[in-house]
Amino acid sequence: MDNIVNKNISQKIRRPFGVWILTIHAVIVAFWGFMVNNSDLVLKGEVAMFASDEVPFMLLWAYLCIGVFIASFLTWIGWEPGRISFLILTSTFYLLLGEDIFLWITNPHFWKILPWETVWDDIVPTIFLFIGCIMTPVLYIWYFNKPSTRAFYAKVKK
């Protein structure tokens, strides 16, 4: 009599290359956002140099950047709730950054203080940064909801 033992063998699904690229990109951009906005100082409690109405928003930004770090790692390892939180947090991150850039572009002082010789140095990169803040969440949502990418998160055991 043959004893056949059925073992649950998990099919090893390779991490898609796009998951590597997009999660690393999110970590780099979130780190940049964390450092540019002095979030490390606010988290340490060194807030005397900032206006009191700015501190809550700086704390929110700091926690958002930390959330993007954590969600990027959870997305990278292939955890489905991490993927969903990654999409929510990165979309929030880029939309808040895009709103800030939009308010700066539409500010009348933005157009008055710059000499027209610096159009290619200041105005055009800022406008492209704004477009990037809109397109990056669209790219993330599209890529992480593709069937081939979702198969990595499903990890069906056979």
Secondary structure, 3 states (H helix, E strand, C coil): CCCCCCCCCECCCCCCHHHHHHHHHHHHHHHHHHHHCCHHHHHHCCCCCCCCCCHHHHHHHHHHHHHHHHHHHHHHHCCHHHHHHHHHHHHHHHHHHHHHHHHHHCCHHHHHHCCHHHHHHHHHHHHHHHHHHHHHHHHHHHHHCCHHHHHHHHCCEC
